[in-house]
Amino acid sequence: MNVTPLLQAAPPSPGMAGGLLQLAPYVLIFVIFYFVLLAPMRKQQKKTREMLAALKKGDRVLTSGGIYGTIAQIEDQVVWVKLADTVKVKMARSAITGVVNETEGPKDASS
């Protein structure tokens, strides 16, 4: 049996350029994904971190549950929020979604 015609009929293997060209659409999808989703999300997380770090006693805040209150005491990761004259609630610092200015309304990290 003659093997030479079978070897000659084989398609040429793709070179390095062909392999990179096939990878290009996936790289393009990742770049688009980064700029559309990941970059804005990181920017939002940074704003939220800065807002939570800047909290101080007396700030009027909005919680993730939609409750308005005033910060009475701040511990490491715990915040005591005063809801009324005799009502104070202990909550996680991360449950604060925004600082409220009485004249402007809620000023959260997403604005």
C-alpha positions as CSV (number, residue, x, y, z in Angstrom):
1,M,0.0,0.0,0.0
2,N,1.2,3.5,-0.9
3,V,1.0,6.0,2.0
4,T,2.3,9.0,0.1
5,P,-1.0,10.2,-1.4
6,L,-2.6,10.1,2.1
7,L,0.1,12.3,3.5
8,Q,-0.1,14.8,0.7
9,A,-3.9,15.1,0.9
10,A,-3.8,16.1,4.6
11,P,-4.8,19.8,5.2
12,P,-2.0,22.0,6.4
13,S,-1.9,22.5,10.1
14,P,-2.7,26.0,11.3
15,G,0.3,28.0,12.3
16,M,0.8,30.2,15.3
17,A,-1.0,33.1,13.6
18,G,-4.0,31.0,12.9
19,G,-4.2,29.9,16.5
20,L,-4.0,33.5,17.8
21,L,-6.6,34.6,15.2
22,Q,-9.0,32.0,16.5
23,L,-8.5,33.3,20.1
24,A,-9.1,36.9,19.2
25,P,-13.0,36.8,19.5
26,Y,-12.7,35.4,23.0
27,V,-10.3,38.2,24.0
28,L,-12.5,40.8,22.5
29,I,-15.5,39.4,24.4
30,F,-13.5,39.6,27.7
31,V,-12.4,43.2,27.0
32,I,-16.0,44.3,26.3
33,F,-17.2,42.4,29.4
34,Y,-14.6,44.2,31.5
35,F,-15.5,47.7,30.3
36,V,-19.2,47.2,30.4
37,L,-19.6,45.3,33.7
38,L,-16.5,45.0,35.8
39,A,-15.0,48.5,35.7
40,P,-18.2,50.3,36.7
41,M,-18.8,47.7,39.4
42,R,-15.3,48.3,40.9
43,K,-15.8,52.1,40.8
44,Q,-19.2,51.7,42.6
45,Q,-17.5,49.4,45.3
46,K,-14.8,52.0,45.8
47,K,-17.4,54.8,46.4
48,T,-19.3,52.6,48.8
49,R,-16.1,51.7,50.8
50,E,-15.1,55.4,51.0
51,M,-18.6,56.4,52.1
52,L,-18.6,53.7,54.9
53,A,-15.1,54.7,56.0
54,A,-16.2,58.4,56.3
55,L,-19.2,57.7,58.5
56,K,-19.2,59.7,61.8
57,K,-21.4,60.2,64.8
58,G,-24.4,62.4,64.0
59,D,-24.6,61.5,60.3
60,R,-28.2,61.0,59.1
61,V,-28.2,57.7,57.2
62,L,-30.4,55.4,55.1
63,T,-30.1,51.7,55.8
64,S,-30.5,48.8,53.3
65,G,-33.9,48.1,54.9
66,G,-35.1,51.6,54.0
67,I,-35.0,53.0,57.5
68,Y,-33.7,56.5,58.2
69,G,-31.8,57.2,61.3
70,T,-28.9,59.0,62.9
71,I,-25.6,57.4,63.9
72,A,-25.3,57.4,67.6
73,Q,-22.1,55.3,68.0
74,I,-19.6,53.7,65.7
75,E,-17.5,50.6,66.5
76,D,-15.3,48.6,64.2
77,Q,-17.9,46.9,61.9
78,V,-20.9,47.8,64.0
79,V,-22.9,51.0,63.9
80,W,-25.6,52.0,66.5
81,V,-28.3,53.9,64.6
82,K,-30.7,56.1,66.6
83,L,-34.2,55.8,65.1
84,A,-36.1,57.8,67.8
85,D,-35.3,59.4,71.1
86,T,-35.2,56.1,73.0
87,V,-34.7,53.6,70.2
88,K,-31.2,52.6,69.1
89,V,-30.5,49.7,66.7
90,K,-27.2,47.8,66.4
91,M,-26.5,47.0,62.8
92,A,-23.6,46.1,60.5
93,R,-21.7,49.0,59.0
94,S,-22.3,47.5,55.6
95,A,-26.1,47.8,56.0
96,I,-25.7,51.6,55.6
97,T,-26.5,52.4,52.0
98,G,-26.1,56.1,52.0
99,V,-25.7,59.3,54.0
100,V,-28.8,61.6,53.9
101,N,-28.6,65.4,53.7
102,E,-31.9,66.8,55.0
103,T,-32.2,69.4,52.1
104,E,-31.1,67.1,49.2
105,G,-32.5,63.7,50.1
106,P,-30.5,60.4,50.1
107,K,-26.9,60.7,49.0
108,D,-25.8,57.1,48.5
109,A,-22.7,55.6,46.9
110,S,-24.6,55.0,43.6
111,S,-25.1,58.7,42.9
